[in-house]
Amino acid sequence: MPAILAPGSPVRTAFLVIAAYAVLGAAAGVVWEWIWTPPGMVAEQHQLFYDSDASLRGVFTGTGLYVLVSVAASALLSLAICLLTRGRELLVLALVLGGSAVAAALMWRVGTLLGPQNPMAVAAHATARTPLHDQLTVAGKSPYLAWPMTSLFILAIVYFSWPGVTTHPGDAEASPGEHLEAGTGPGTRG
């Protein structure tokens, strides 16, 4: 299978890989917000309360869904990239690390922008009972590693299970009549 992105300049390859991660990261943010169900809350007397036990159990679904969507999107994209960029493994390794960090940040940013606003800001001004939805967030820092870790895992699997063909400048194929036995070439005495 010929490498589609490998021929051409490294700058072009870098641009395409980073752009692919950025676009998919933003799209993953939309999907993340779309499949998430915000927990219901009530603001009363400047305080926030969850409106049911089900809402309280749903507090961590934002983080879990972030990881699931990240892993799926990152696996698909990194598989496509490493299959299309054969022969530039070290460049692709660096690009995947950078691109996956960009995708993780964009996914978080797009998802949180599309989700409900911070309920604390509304609760600060609410004196009467006001129904609200909790904000879409990611708890902790480790979920943000889902993009780069999955991308690197897929790269490792593909590169180790299907090594690329390496060619060296002096490895040109010889024509059938050019194979010489040892000691029979020009300049040898026989």
Backbone hydrogen bonds, N-H to C=O, Kabsch-Sander energy under -0.5 kcal/mol:
donor,donor_aa,acceptor,acceptor_aa,energy
4,I,2,P,-0.5
5,L,84,L,-2.8
6,A,84,L,-0.9
13,T,9,S,-1.9
14,A,10,P,-2.8
15,F,11,V,-2.6
16,L,12,R,-2.5
17,V,13,T,-2.5
18,I,14,A,-2.4
19,A,15,F,-2.5
20,A,16,L,-2.2
21,Y,17,V,-2.2
22,A,18,I,-2.4
23,V,19,A,-2.7
24,L,20,A,-2.4
25,G,21,Y,-2.4
26,A,22,A,-2.2
27,A,23,V,-2.3
28,A,24,L,-2.5
29,G,25,G,-1.6
30,V,26,A,-1.6
31,V,27,A,-2.2
32,W,28,A,-2.8
33,E,29,G,-2.1
34,W,30,V,-2.2
35,I,31,V,-2.4
36,W,32,W,-0.8
41,M,132,L,-2.8
42,V,49,F,-3.0
43,A,130,T,-3.1
44,E,42,V,-0.5
44,E,47,Q,-2.5
45,Q,127,T,-0.8
46,H,126,A,-1.9
47,Q,44,E,-1.3
49,F,42,V,-2.1
51,D,40,G,-1.7
56,L,52,S,-1.7
57,R,53,D,-2.2
58,G,54,A,-1.3
59,V,56,L,-1.1
60,F,57,R,-0.6
61,T,58,G,-1.0
64,G,60,F,-2.0
65,L,61,T,-2.8
66,Y,62,G,-1.8
67,V,63,T,-2.0
68,L,64,G,-2.3
69,V,65,L,-2.7
70,S,66,Y,-2.2
71,V,67,V,-2.7
72,A,68,L,-2.1
73,A,69,V,-2.5
74,S,70,S,-2.7
75,A,71,V,-2.3
76,L,72,A,-2.0
77,L,73,A,-2.4
78,S,74,S,-2.7
79,L,75,A,-2.0
80,A,76,L,-2.0
81,I,77,L,-2.6
82,C,78,S,-2.6
83,L,79,L,-1.6
84,L,80,A,-1.7
85,T,81,I,-1.2
88,R,85,T,-1.5
92,V,88,R,-2.8
93,L,89,E,-2.3
94,A,90,L,-1.9
95,L,91,L,-2.5
96,V,92,V,-2.9
97,L,93,L,-1.9
98,G,94,A,-2.2
99,G,95,L,-3.4
100,S,96,V,-2.4
101,A,97,L,-1.4
102,V,98,G,-2.0
103,A,99,G,-2.6
104,A,100,S,-2.3
105,A,101,A,-2.0
106,L,102,V,-2.6
107,M,103,A,-2.7
108,W,104,A,-2.0
109,R,105,A,-2.5
110,V,106,L,-2.9
111,G,107,M,-2.3
112,T,108,W,-2.4
113,L,109,R,-2.0
114,L,110,V,-2.0
115,G,111,G,-1.5
121,A,118,N,-0.8
122,V,118,N,-0.9
123,A,119,P,-2.7
124,A,120,M,-1.6
125,H,122,V,-1.2
126,A,122,V,-0.8
127,T,125,H,-0.5
130,T,43,A,-2.8
132,L,41,M,-3.0
134,D,39,P,-2.6
137,T,135,Q,-0.6
140,G,138,V,-0.5
144,Y,141,K,-1.3
145,L,142,S,-1.8
146,A,143,P,-1.6
149,M,145,L,-2.5
150,T,146,A,-1.9
151,S,147,W,-2.3
152,L,148,P,-2.5
153,F,149,M,-2.1
154,I,150,T,-2.5
155,L,151,S,-2.4
156,A,152,L,-2.5
157,I,153,F,-2.3
158,V,154,I,-2.6
159,Y,155,L,-3.0
160,F,156,A,-2.2
161,S,157,I,-2.2
162,W,158,V,-2.2
166,T,164,G,-0.6
171,D,168,H,-2.3
178,E,175,S,-2.1
179,H,176,P,-0.7
184,T,181,E,-1.9
188,T,185,G,-1.3
190,G,188,T,-0.5
